[in-house]
Amino acid sequence: MYFQTSKYYVLSMIGQGQAHKVFKVQHNLSQKVFAIKIEKYPMQGQIESEIKFLKELNEIEGIPKLIHHGITPEKKSYLILPLLHCSLQDLVKSQQISLSCTLAIGLSLIETLEKMHKKSILHLDIKPENIMISQKMQLNSENKLLEPGVIQLIDLGLSQSIENQKFQKNILFGSLNFASRTFHKGEQLGYKDDLESLFYVLVYLKNCKLPWSQESSKGFKTVDNKLIGEMKTSLFNTITLSQQFPHEFFKFMSYIDELQPNQMPDYSFIKLLFIKMLQTISINPNSNQLLNYSPIQALNQLENSETLDFPVKKHLLNNDSIQTQIQEDILDTEHIVVHISDRIGKYKTVQIKSISDIKFE
């Protein structure tokens, strides 16, 4: 498939990052809707790297399926993926996520990370914007969160193999707010760093903030890598980060601290911690079948668990109207909220009728 064949009709721009843009497109024959991610400038390399890892992780249900990929006549790499519903960042903007929902999301992501890590691949950019819900969520749908493929970990542009030692030192990866302490020190990254980023994400989902988060209302225009790293170091292994969770969450935090960079985490132990936390907030926990772990089965055992509201603003339930945020600087823009509608000004979708019409400045 070449762009000039106009097999895809561009519906709208979804968002953009430092090196790419994402468009919502419709296949002219099947009428199915997809997402296309394309480089802003030729031969940048991130999308080619992402394609490589998407192929390697194709069998993992928590990773989007690569539908198609290629290079435009302008030498810009692109890939086509399923169009997912909304990100966790979208949900946090609408309302606070419940504790049981946060833990279920964590358990699902741990399953995905386990499978990635067993293929010796690190994600290295885990943050709410890169965690997607693949479909609409109804009220009291906690069970749904643990079904395979509902929670999707996206954006593998910064992912690396654990064997690649060149990338692991003195290089800025991902987001300062959710990066590990090892990242701030410029030391070798490993499996534990993905888990630490996930830990920060779960704290953020529950509290809607992190102690070191920078807010634009306070006048911060840049973030201090060293200062945030020092705050994380001083607060890690304290009750400050885990006080809104069952005590097993503190054990999860302590276990991360004990791991060596290249040490494969004991995922059976970690998943048991999360199952126990889900049972802690249950009226009638059942621990007899924990050793035969299956995420959805384990959650189904919580027969009288806390009623879960998963309220989402009405506009988030429609893919046509989701306002995806732009992250202008891949390192430090969680605190800068910029909507697509504010950036594109008088741009009209009718000016682009096919992918071949996409032009980047």
N, C-alpha and C positions, 0 to 999 in steps of 0.2 A: 504494500500500500504506500503510495506516494501522496504527499500533501496536495500536489497539483490536480489529483483526480477528484478532489473535493468530496470525498466520501463522508467527511464529518462537517457538520454545520455548527459554527460557534454560537452558543447561546448567551454566554456572559463570562466575564472574568470573575474567578472565585477569590483569588488572592495572589500574593507574590512574596518572595523572599529576596535575599540579597543577590542571588544568582539566577533566579528562575521566576517564571510566572505560571499560574495555574488557571485553566479555562474549563468551563463546563461546555461539553460538546454533545451533539446528537448524531448518531449514525444515520445517514440518509435512507438506507434500505431497511434496517431493522427497527429504526426509531428509538433504539435504546440510548440512554444517556450515560456518558462517561466523564471522567476528568482527564485532562491532558496536562502534563507538566513539561515545560519547555525552557531551555536555556535562554537567558537574556542576550548572551553574547556567545559567539562560536567557540567550540572546543574548550569549555571551562572544566570539564572532567567530572563534576559532581554527579550529573545525571547518568553518565556512563558507569560510574562506580555504583550508583543506586541500582541500575539495571542488573549489574553483575550479582549484587547481593539478593535482589528480588528473585532471581533465577535460582540461587542456592537455597533460598528459604521458601521456595514455592509450595512445599507441602505443609507449611505451618499455617493453621487457620487464623491465627491472630495477626498475620502479615497480609497486606493487600496482594491480590493476584495480578501479575503483570499480563495485561491483555495484548499489548503491542508496543513496539519501540522502533526507533529509527533515527535518521538524520535528515534535516530539511535541506533544500538546495543551498541555503545560506550557511550550512555546516553547523547547525544548532541541533544538539541531541534532544530527543523528546521521548516520553513514555506515556502510555495510556493505561489508566487504572479504573476500577469501579468507582462510581461517585458515592461517597459515604455521607452519612446524615449530618453530623455536627461533631465538633471537638469538645473535650472536657472544658476547655477555656470558655467556649460558648455557654456551657451549662453553668459554670461558676458565675458568669456575668448575670445570669437570670435569677439564680438563687443558690443558697447553700445546699450542698449535697449531704445527705444523711450519713451517719457513721456506718451503718450496715451497708449502704450503697458504696461508700468509699472502700470498705474492706473487700467487698465483692469485686470491685474494679481491680484492687490490688492483687487479689488471688488470680484473677484472669490474666493479668499482665505478668505475674510470676510464672505462670504456665508458659507464656510466650517466650519470656526471657530464658527460661530453662532450655527450651528447644533451640533457640538462637545460640546460646552459649555452648551447647553440646556440639554445635557445628563450628565452634571456635570463632564466632562472630560477635563483636561488641556493637551495640547501637550507638552510644556516646552522645545522644541528643534527646534524652527522655524529658519531656515537659508536657504540660496540659495541651498545648497547641498540636502536639504530635501524637496525641492519643484520641482516637475517633470512636464514635458510636456509629455502627453501620446502618442502623435502622431506627425508626421511631420507637420511643419508649412510652408505654402506657403506665398509668398509676399502678402501684403495688406489683411492679414487674422486676423485683430483685432477682428472681430466678433467671430471668432473661439475660442478665449481665454475665452469667457464667456459661451460657451456651457458646459453643465454639464459633468464633468469628464475629461475635457481637462487638467486642472490644478489639479495636485494630490499632496496632503500633505502626505509625507511618514515618516517612521521611528518613530513608537510609542513606542520604547523601553524605553524612559524616561517618557512617559505619566503617569499621575496619576489622581485619582479621587479627586475632590475638598474636599470631606469629609475626605480624608486621611490627617490628620494634622501632622503625624509624619514626612512626607517627606519634609514639606514645610519650614523648618528653618535650617539654617547652613549646607546645603548640596549643593554641586556643581552640577548644572544641565546644560547640553547643552554647548553652545559656548559662550566664553567671548565676542567676537565681537558683538554678536546679543542678548545677555542676557539682561534682564531688570535691572534697577537700584536697584530694590528690591532684586534681586538675589545677587548683589554685596554687599548689606548690610546684607545679611544672614537673611532676614526677611521672613515672611509668603508670599508665592506666591499665586496668584489668576488669575482670568480671564484677568485682565488688563495686566498681564505680557506677555501673548501670543500676545496681541495687540501691546504692546511696541516692542516686537521682530519683529513683522510684519512691524511696522513703520521703524525700522532700515533696514530691508531687502529692502523695497521700496526705501529708500534713497540710499542704496548701488547699487541697480539696475540702478537708474538714474545717479549716479555719479561715479560708478565703484569703489568706496572706501568709507570708513568712517573715520572721523577725528582721531579716536583712533586705526585704523587698524595697526597691526604690520607687517612690511615688512622684509623679510629675508635679503634683500639687505642692510638694515641698520644695520645688525649685531645682531638683536634681536633673541635670541634662546628661551626665555620664555616671557610670558606676565605677567604684573603686575595687578592682580585682583583689588587691591585698586586704582591704578592709572587710569585704564580704567573706573572704577565706578565713580571716581571723575570727569573725563572728561565728562562722560555722564550727570552727575548731573549739571555741569556748563553750558553745551551746550543745555540741554533740555529746551524747551520753549523759545529758541532764534531763530532768523531767519537763523542761520547757517545751520540748518538741513532741513529747509523747503523752502529755497530761490529759488530752482529750480522748485517749484511746485506752482499751484494756491493757493490763500490765504486760501481756505478751508482745505488745508493740515495742516496749522498751527492750525486750529480749531480742527482737528483730534488729533493732538499732545496735545493740551491743554485739550481736553476731556479725553484722557488717564490719564493725570496727576490728574484729579479731581476724578477719580474712586477709590472706596475702593476695597481692594483685593477680597472680596467675593461678590462684587456687580456685578450683571449681566449687561453687557453693553447694551445700547440702540442701537441695531443693525439697526433699521429703520433709526435713526438719522445718524449713521455712513455711511450707504449705500447711503443715500441722499447726503451726503458730496461728496462721490466719483462720483456719477452721475453728480453732479453739476460741479465737476472738469473736467469730460469728456466733459461736455457741454461748459465749459469755453474755451477749446481748439478747439471747433467746430465753424464753420462759422455761422451755423444756428441752434442754440440750441432750443429744444422744451421741455418745462417743464410742459406741461399740464397733463401728465400722470404719474408723478413721484410717486404719492401716490399708484398707482397700480403697485408696483415695481416687475419687473422681469429682471434679469441681461441682458439676451440676447435681450429682447424687448427694454429695456432702451438704450442699445448701438445701436440698429437698428434705434432709433430715431435720431441719430447723422448723418443725411443724407450726409452732406457735411463736415464731420470731416476730420482732418488732415490725409493725406495719410500715411498709416503705412507700413514701411518696416520692415519685421521681418527676416532680413538676418541671415542665419546660415551657417557656413562654411560647405562645401560639406561633409566633413567627419562626421559631426554631423547628417546628414540625413540618415545615415546607421547604424542600431543597431550593425552590426558586427564590426564596427570600432570606436565606441564611446570610448574615453579614459576617463574612470571614475577615478576621483582622490581619493586617499586614505587619510583618516584623521587619522593619527597615534594616536593622543591624542584627545579624544572627547571634551576636554575643550578648546584647544587653538591652533588648527592647521590650521585655515583659511589662515594664511600667509605662510604655508609650502606646496608648490605644489609638490607632488610626484606622478608620473604616475605609473600605474600598470606595464608597460613594464620595468621600471627602477628597480622595486622591485623583480620581479620574475626571472630576469636574464636568465639563460639557460633553465628555465622550459618550457616544451613542453606539449601542451594540450593532445597530443596523449598518454601521460602517464596516463591520467585519462579517462576511457571509460564509467564509470557509477558513480553514486553518492556513491555507496558502496566503490569506490576506493579512495575517498577523505580522506586524512589523514592530521591532523594538528599536528605541533610540540608542 
